[in-house]
């Protein structure tokens, strides 16, 4: 996948159609200074933009692998276009995450790219751990790395709020103990 090409085209669409978005996943982590290998692009967008994104992706050669009220996944046979996943913000919590997103520099050509804050990415990782226990290794490593890089700069109150929502208080307390104290 050629990340910059796909990002450029999607960001043009988002700007033209005023789609509120933020990068999440491996590329989002990379923009936060946390390197992790990834093979796709992951976005969070508002649920109201599902139709717009679906129409765009299908008209640009992507096949829809899955689409429901929470998630959409698109894959192109063209290896340059690769796979793009969308998480749909359909609750107040997701909408707040998007409002708090940060602008980061991806490259000289794509200087203003929205990415979720580290605390909100932790929240999404905790959600993923709750929904799919097989992801524990990868997501736990991502959370640990966010704690290592951001440490005391994290809004621990927000992180603990997410931990409580997803019944992961014990795990988060371990990260705080191991990586911050």
KEKE-806156 format. One line per 4 residues: number of its first residue (from 1); their letters; for each residue x negated, z, y negated of N, C-alpha, C, O, CB. Coordinates in steps of 0.001 Angstrom, whole numbers, plus 500000, padded with zeros to 6 digits. Glycine has a CB too. Layout:
<sites>
NUM) a) X Z Y X Z Y X Z Y X Z Y X Z Y; ... $
</sites>
This chain:
<sites>
1) xxxx) 499153 500000 501175 500000 500000 500000 499108 500000 498763 498104 500710 498704 500963 501221 500001; 499487 499202 497791 498778 499218 496517 499603 500073 495551 500543 499601 494912 498555 497754 495954; 499215 501346 495472 499996 502338 494734 500225 501939 493280 501343 502049 492777 499304 503679 494787; 499185 501480 492606 499327 501186 491178 500312 500051 490931 501081 500105 489970 497973 500832 490576 $
5) xxxx) 500305 499033 491773 501246 497921 491616 502680 498397 491755 503529 498088 490919 500959 496825 492643; 502949 499153 492817 504312 499635 493057 504733 500594 491953 505849 500513 491440 504415 500326 494435; 503833 501501 491590 504138 502444 490509 504474 501716 489218 505447 502053 488544 502961 503390 490279; 503675 500727 488878 503889 499987 487631 505290 499387 487585 505992 499514 486582 502836 498878 487477 $
9) xxxx) 505695 498736 488672 507010 498096 488687 508146 499122 488658 509135 498934 487949 507144 497211 489922; 508006 500192 489418 509059 501212 489408 509136 501926 488067 510232 502229 487593 508821 502227 490519; 507998 502200 487450 508019 502866 486152 508639 501976 485081 509309 502469 484173 506606 503269 485743; 508418 500663 485185 509080 499734 484258 510599 499815 484425 511334 499862 483438 508589 498278 484495 $
13) xxxx) 511065 499831 485678 512501 499967 485941 513021 501282 485380 514038 501312 484687 512789 499882 487454; 512313 502376 485684 512756 503694 485230 512844 503757 483712 513784 504327 483158 511812 504779 485741; 511861 503168 483045 511875 503180 481579 513030 502329 481039 513767 502756 480150 510527 502665 481024; 513171 501131 481587 514222 500214 481120 515622 500801 481331 516488 500674 480465 514108 498865 481849 $
17) xxxx) 515838 501435 482470 517164 501954 482816 517321 503444 482523 518338 504047 482866 517442 501702 484275; 516307 504034 481886 516323 505453 481519 516584 506361 482726 517419 507264 482684 517383 505701 480450; 515842 506088 483793 515928 506894 485009 514972 508074 484874 513771 507896 484669 515594 506044 486280; 515511 509260 484990 514686 510467 484969 514056 510607 486359 514759 510588 487370 515538 511752 484582 $
21) xxxx) 512724 510748 486401 512019 510773 487675 510825 511714 487592 510426 512146 486511 511565 509359 488074; 510275 512017 488739 508974 512686 488826 508363 512331 490174 509061 512229 491183 509107 514248 488654; 507063 512147 490169 506349 511948 491425 506262 513267 492166 506079 514326 491565 504941 511367 491179; 506394 513188 493471 506217 514334 494351 505338 513841 495505 504878 512700 495467 507615 514920 494864 $
25) xxxx) 505101 514634 496493 504323 514184 497644 502841 514057 497326 502346 514645 496363 504851 512859 498138; 502141 513284 498145 500687 513168 498058 500176 512654 496727 499192 513177 496203 500202 512278 499129; 500825 511637 496168 500375 511096 494875 500635 512114 493772 499805 512288 492880 501093 509752 494552; 501777 512784 493825 502060 513844 492853 501017 514943 492928 500531 515415 491900 503455 514431 493085 $
29) xxxx) 500668 515354 494146 499621 516369 494305 498299 515874 493724 497583 516629 493065 499443 516736 495792; 497981 514608 493970 496737 514038 493436 496674 514112 491921 495624 514407 491351 496590 512596 493877; 497802 513844 491268 497832 513922 489807 497685 515358 489305 497328 515585 488149 499128 513324 489281; 497959 516314 490176 497771 517730 489829 496369 518218 490201 496059 519399 490042 498828 518595 490534 $
33) xxxx) 495524 517310 490695 494148 517677 491042 493980 518156 492466 492972 518779 492801 493664 518734 490119; 494961 517872 493307 494914 518299 494703 494895 517041 495568 495904 516348 495707 496137 519230 495067; 493729 516762 496145 493573 515529 496901 494101 515679 498325 493762 516619 499044 492111 515110 496925; 494934 514726 498703 495456 514657 500070 495752 513203 500385 496311 512478 499562 496737 515545 500247 $
37) xxxx) 495374 512787 501578 495642 511413 502001 497146 511198 502087 497892 512079 502513 494965 511107 503365; 497573 510015 501678 498988 509666 501766 499113 508166 501940 498213 507413 501566 499767 510143 500510; 500218 507734 502503 500435 506311 502731 501671 505787 502001 502005 504608 502115 500564 506043 504214; 502350 506657 501252 503573 506232 500578 503682 506873 499206 502877 507724 498829 504801 506578 501422 $
41) xxxx) 504691 506446 498476 505030 507056 497193 506303 507856 497374 507222 507424 498069 505197 505984 496072; 506357 509017 496751 507527 509883 496834 507966 510244 495422 507161 510680 494599 507223 511164 497669; 509257 510057 495154 509828 510362 493854 511005 511309 493997 511661 511358 495038 510258 509084 493145; 511259 512050 492949 512523 512740 492792 513220 512053 491628 512620 511825 490577 512334 514297 492546 $
45) xxxx) 514504 511723 491828 515326 511137 490772 516688 511826 490802 517027 512515 491764 515472 509580 490951; 517450 511634 489751 518805 512182 489716 519710 511414 490677 519556 510206 490857 519376 512132 488281; 520632 512111 491276 521546 511506 492247 522357 510365 491631 522737 509430 492335 522489 512565 492811; 522620 510430 490349 523414 509376 489703 522715 508016 489733 523354 506988 489508 523714 509762 488262 $
49) xxxx) 521410 508005 490008 520639 506757 489996 520421 506151 491377 519650 505203 491523 519311 506998 489354; 521099 506698 492401 520948 506169 493763 521256 504674 493813 520459 503892 494331 521868 506927 494737; 522392 504282 493283 522812 502880 493344 521825 501947 492669 521496 500890 493206 524169 502717 492710; 521360 502327 491514 520402 501525 490763 519114 501337 491559 518612 500220 491681 520101 502178 489408 $
53) xxxx) 518583 502424 492096 517332 502361 492857 517531 501556 494136 516687 500734 494492 516824 503782 493191; 518645 501791 494826 518923 501062 496061 518980 499553 495800 518371 498768 496527 520249 501546 496684; 519700 499165 494780 519819 497738 494434 518441 497142 494117 518112 496049 494578 520775 497551 493222; 517648 497858 493337 516317 497373 492969 515436 497214 494208 514813 496171 494402 515653 498333 491963 $
57) xxxx) 515388 498249 495042 514508 498214 496206 514899 497076 497147 514034 496343 497626 514548 499556 496951; 516183 496929 497411 516637 495870 498317 516371 494486 497735 516034 493561 498475 518128 496030 498615; 516519 494331 496416 516282 493021 495789 514800 492684 495680 514442 491550 495360 516909 492986 494407; 513934 493665 495944 512495 493426 495889 511838 493460 497269 510648 493748 497399 511843 494450 494991 $
61) xxxx) 512629 493162 498283 512079 492960 499610 511938 494199 500482 511323 494138 501546 510782 492345 499479; 512490 495309 500050 512435 496526 500862 513652 496592 501773 514726 496095 501433 512359 497787 499966; 513472 497205 502921 514578 497541 503811 514851 499022 503660 513929 499821 503494 514263 497171 505299; 516109 499382 503717 516476 500790 503622 516408 501399 505021 517129 500981 505927 517904 500965 502998 $
65) xxxx) 515535 502388 505186 515397 503072 506468 516448 504155 506627 517002 504347 507709 514005 503672 506604; 516717 504867 505524 517720 505926 505529 518168 506152 504086 517375 506045 503150 517155 507251 506168; 519441 506464 503927 519949 506820 502602 521156 507719 502797 522113 507370 503487 520322 505546 501759; 521086 508884 502173 522221 509810 502176 522261 510492 500814 521619 510014 499879 522108 510869 503343 $
69) xxxx) 522980 511569 500677 523113 512231 499376 521873 513013 498955 521811 513523 497836 524290 513157 499403; 520889 513111 499843 519696 513898 499528 518415 513083 499490 517450 513458 498824 519544 514994 500524; 518411 511962 500211 517140 511279 500447 517370 509796 500697 518366 509406 501306 516399 511910 501636; 516440 508971 500221 516433 507541 500519 515018 507105 500832 514069 507541 500180 517010 506721 499341 $
73) xxxx) 514874 506249 501823 513555 505788 502234 513577 504278 502391 514468 503722 503034 513112 506469 503549; 512580 503612 501791 512530 502154 501762 511158 501686 502234 510132 502269 501884 512835 501617 500339; 511160 500620 503038 509924 500078 503592 509911 498578 503407 510911 497899 503641 509771 500445 505083; 508761 498065 502982 508579 496625 502836 507692 496110 503963 506779 496803 504411 507966 496281 501455 $
77) xxxx) 507962 494909 504412 507076 494267 505388 505765 493861 504728 504753 493669 505402 507759 493035 506019; 505790 493734 503421 504586 493404 502663 503739 494674 502546 504170 495639 501915 504943 492822 501240; 502553 494692 503138 501739 495913 503117 501338 496369 501705 501007 497538 501511 500494 495695 503937; 501362 495482 500744 501043 495860 499361 502143 496760 498801 501867 497670 498019 500868 494598 498468 $
81) xxxx) 503387 496506 499201 504526 497270 498680 504777 498551 499460 505261 499527 498887 505774 496417 498699; 504466 498578 500733 504520 499791 501535 505852 500502 501573 506916 499885 501539 503525 500717 501051; 505764 501823 501646 506954 502671 501783 507130 503523 500527 506169 504063 499980 506847 503577 503043; 508384 503627 500087 508722 504455 498933 509908 505332 499314 510932 504840 499786 509047 503579 497672 $
85) xxxx) 509757 506629 499104 510809 507587 499410 511332 508211 498124 510581 508436 497175 510295 508676 500369; 512625 508484 498109 513268 509110 496956 514023 510346 497410 514823 510286 498344 514222 508119 496243; 513771 511455 496756 514575 512656 496941 515538 512683 495766 515137 512492 494618 513686 513978 497019; 516806 512920 496060 517817 512889 495016 518131 514295 494530 518530 515159 495309 519085 512206 495521 $
89) xxxx) 517948 514512 493243 518267 515800 492624 519778 515854 492457 520340 515232 491556 517526 515989 491239; 520429 516611 493342 521887 516688 493295 522373 518110 493048 523555 518410 493219 522479 516160 494589; 521458 518979 492645 521815 520361 492301 521185 520710 490964 520318 519996 490459 521351 521363 493410; 521630 521803 490412 521035 522277 489163 519553 522563 489317 518779 522350 488384 521750 523524 488680 $
93) xxxx) 519144 523051 490502 517736 523365 490721 516879 522094 490632 515840 522092 489972 517546 524048 492093; 517310 521027 491287 516569 519773 491237 516524 519197 489836 515500 518663 489410 517179 518769 492182; 517627 519303 489123 517666 518809 487752 516716 519595 486854 516069 519017 485981 519089 518883 487202; 516626 520914 487063 515682 521738 486295 514244 521346 486602 513394 521326 485712 515895 523231 486600 $
97) xxxx) 513976 521032 487871 512632 520591 488249 512244 519343 487461 511139 519254 486925 512556 520313 489766; 513160 518385 487398 512873 517152 486661 512650 517430 485182 511764 516835 484568 514013 516149 486836; 513436 518318 484607 513284 518647 483179 511919 519277 482891 511363 519102 481807 514405 519605 482730; 511381 520018 483880 510085 520684 483692 508889 519792 484029 507743 520221 483893 510028 521931 484541 $
101) xxxx) 509141 518563 484464 508038 517723 484928 506987 517535 483834 507271 517628 482640 508566 516362 485389; 505772 517268 484287 504613 517105 483412 504237 515637 483335 504474 514889 484285 503415 517946 483914; 503659 515212 482226 503137 513852 482117 501649 513886 482417 500898 514664 481828 503410 513245 480702; 501234 513031 483343 499836 512969 483767 499349 511534 483687 500151 510600 483665 499664 513524 485202 $
105) xxxx) 498042 511359 483644 497427 510041 483616 497114 509603 485036 496405 510298 485764 496151 510043 482749; 497646 508441 485433 497354 507880 486745 496144 506964 486656 495224 507049 487469 498572 507117 487298; 496158 506086 485658 495067 505140 485437 495116 504705 483981 495997 505122 483229 495168 503904 486403; 494172 503870 483590 494184 503364 482219 495481 502622 481919 496017 502709 480814 492985 502445 481978 $
109) xxxx) 495980 501890 482915 497188 501095 482708 498464 501936 482779 499452 501628 482113 497252 499983 483735; 498440 502987 483580 499620 503839 483763 499304 505242 483268 499093 506160 484061 500067 503871 485255; 499274 505395 481965 498799 506663 481418 499832 507783 481446 499453 508952 481519 498349 506455 480019; 501095 507472 481392 502119 508517 481332 503015 508457 482570 503977 507691 482624 502969 508374 480048 $
113) xxxx) 502682 509271 483546 503442 509328 484789 503951 510758 484952 503179 511713 484861 502568 508884 486024; 505255 510900 485194 505837 512233 485360 505581 512739 486774 505716 512004 487752 507356 512211 485060; 505207 514011 486856 504984 514678 488138 505583 516073 488047 505552 516704 486991 503456 514738 488501; 506125 516548 489155 506664 517905 489144 505553 518917 488935 504399 518676 489287 507412 518201 490447 $
117) xxxx) 505914 520043 488361 504965 521149 488187 504556 521685 489563 505301 521538 490531 505587 522289 487312; 503382 522302 489652 502921 522846 490939 503928 523809 491578 504134 523771 492791 501594 523561 490747; 504551 524666 490773 505522 525625 491307 506715 524912 491949 507229 525342 492982 506010 526564 490194; 507147 523812 491318 508288 523075 491844 507917 522304 493114 508744 522148 494012 508826 522115 490784 $
121) xxxx) 506691 521831 493183 506244 521194 494424 506188 522231 495544 506535 521929 496686 504854 520523 494233; 505755 523445 495226 505811 524517 496227 507246 524716 496690 507497 524862 497887 505240 525840 495655; 508188 524722 495755 509593 524861 496115 510051 523774 497075 510763 524056 498039 510449 524838 494874; 509645 522522 496815 510015 521425 497713 509337 521570 499071 509928 521250 500102 509649 520076 497087 $
125) xxxx) 508100 522049 499068 507388 522271 500338 508085 523356 501152 508188 523242 502373 505908 522664 500080; 508562 524400 500494 509289 525460 501202 510606 524925 501765 511002 525291 502872 509560 526658 500259; 511277 524069 501015 512489 523419 501506 512169 522589 502751 512894 522646 503744 513116 522528 500406; 511078 521817 502693 510677 520991 503840 510368 521853 505061 510736 521509 506184 509453 520134 503482 $
129) xxxx) 509686 522979 504830 509375 523890 505938 510650 524448 506568 510721 524638 507782 508483 525043 505450; 511633 524701 505749 512911 525231 506227 513659 524186 507051 514268 524507 508072 513777 525693 505044; 513610 522930 506597 514362 521857 507251 513674 521287 508485 514337 520752 509373 514607 520754 506276; 512329 521399 508547 511594 520780 509650 510357 521617 509966 509325 521479 509310 511194 519318 509302 $
133) xxxx) 510462 522463 510949 509367 523375 511298 508117 522642 511777 507029 523217 511756 509825 524340 512370; 508245 521389 512206 507091 520599 512648 506157 520264 511488 504993 519922 511701 507561 519311 513321; 506665 520362 510267 505855 520045 509080 505006 521221 508610 504271 521102 507629 506755 519595 507948; 505100 522349 509300 504477 523576 508808 503003 523379 508476 502565 523767 507393 504626 524681 509833 $
137) xxxx) 502236 522794 509370 500797 522650 509143 500466 521927 507853 499701 522431 507031 500170 521920 510291; 501042 520743 507672 500754 519926 506490 501251 520595 505211 500515 520691 504229 501392 518543 506635; 502496 521053 505227 503060 521641 504013 502410 522976 503671 502200 523278 502496 504561 521825 504170; 502090 523774 504678 501415 525045 504423 500034 524805 503814 499611 525547 502928 501290 525861 505723 $
141) xxxx) 499332 523775 504283 498024 523444 503691 498170 523001 502242 497351 523356 501395 497328 522341 504504; 499210 522225 501959 499451 521791 500569 499726 522998 499676 499188 523096 498574 500643 520794 500503; 500568 523916 500156 500879 525113 499370 499613 525933 499149 499354 526394 498037 501961 525969 500074; 498837 526112 500192 497590 526880 500089 496656 526250 499054 496023 526956 498269 496885 526961 501466 $
145) xxxx) 496576 524928 499058 495701 524236 498116 496220 524376 496679 495427 524519 495749 495579 522749 498496; 497541 524336 496494 498097 524555 495154 497726 525961 494680 497314 526140 493534 499650 524361 495152; 497869 526943 495544 497481 528309 495179 495997 528391 494873 495602 529073 493927 497835 529286 496301; 495168 527710 495651 493718 527758 495429 493348 527148 494073 492535 527704 493335 492978 527017 496562 $
149) xxxx) 493953 525998 493755 493610 525289 492514 494213 525970 491288 493543 526091 490263 494089 523838 492586; 495466 526416 491375 496162 526941 490203 496153 528461 490102 496259 529008 489005 497572 526464 490211; 496027 529142 491222 495901 530592 491236 496797 531325 490271 498020 531190 490309 494525 530955 490956; 496174 532109 489397 496920 532965 488466 497638 532185 487367 498414 532763 486606 495985 533960 487834 $
153) xxxx) 497389 530877 487277 498104 530061 486297 499535 529759 486753 500378 529362 485949 497347 528754 486048; 499799 529948 488043 501141 529681 488571 502154 530676 488030 501836 531842 487795 501134 529725 490100; 503362 530206 487839 504479 531078 487503 504953 531696 488821 505815 531143 489504 505648 530289 486760; 504375 532853 489166 504664 533479 490453 506115 533914 490566 506659 533974 491669 503760 534667 490667 $
157) xxxx) 506735 534211 489460 508153 534575 489479 508999 533407 490001 509906 533603 490809 508624 534991 488062; 508693 532197 489534 509411 531010 489994 509099 530732 491465 509999 530412 492242 509044 529787 489129; 507839 530854 491844 507454 530636 493245 508172 531630 494155 508676 531255 495213 505920 530764 493418; 508217 532889 493744 508894 533911 494548 510405 533665 494604 511055 533987 495598 508610 535311 493976 $
161) xxxx) 510956 533095 493536 512382 532735 493538 512646 531678 494615 513613 531783 495371 512826 532207 492134; 511777 530654 494680 511912 529640 495725 511739 530272 497105 512484 529955 498033 510880 528509 495520; 510766 531160 497240 510522 531814 498531 511767 532571 498996 512110 532554 500178 509319 532779 498431; 512425 533225 498066 513636 533977 498410 514757 533034 498837 515453 533294 499819 514095 534837 497220 $
165) xxxx) 514929 531939 498096 515978 530969 498423 515817 530457 499849 516799 530317 500579 515953 529793 497434; 514568 530175 500247 514309 529571 501556 513834 530580 502607 513350 530195 503672 513279 528479 501411; 513978 531872 502300 513583 532945 503232 512132 532793 503689 511833 532886 504879 514512 532953 504456; 511245 532560 502738 509815 532388 503019 508976 533390 502215 507822 533115 501885 509374 530942 502695 $
169) xxxx) 509562 534550 501904 508854 535553 501103 507557 536000 501777 506525 536140 501121 509756 536765 500858; 507617 536221 503078 506435 536682 503812 505290 535672 503685 504149 536044 503413 506780 536914 505302; 505608 534404 503885 504586 533363 503816 503982 533268 502412 502766 533154 502261 505178 532013 504227; 504838 533314 501391 504336 533211 500017 503494 534426 499666 502467 534286 499001 505500 533067 499020 $
173) xxxx) 503897 535606 500091 503096 536816 499835 501713 536680 500471 500724 537144 499904 503817 538081 500383; 501636 536052 501638 500333 535824 502280 499476 534879 501444 498279 535113 501277 500522 535250 503700; 500079 533814 500919 499327 532889 500064 498827 533606 498813 497684 533419 498398 500202 531678 499671; 499687 534423 498218 499296 535166 497015 498139 536099 497351 497154 536164 496616 500500 535972 496438 $
177) xxxx) 498257 536810 498448 497203 537737 498849 495883 536997 499157 494813 537416 498717 497656 538545 500076; 495976 535904 499911 494772 535194 500346 494120 534365 499251 492894 534265 499201 495105 534304 501497; 494914 533774 498379 494368 532805 497411 494248 533335 495988 493460 532799 495208 495225 531585 497394; 494995 534359 495627 494950 534830 494237 494236 536179 494121 493416 536369 493223 496371 534943 493671 $
181) x) 494533 537087 494998 493953 538454 494889 492541 538536 495402 491935 539607 495374 494801 539448 495646 $
</sites>
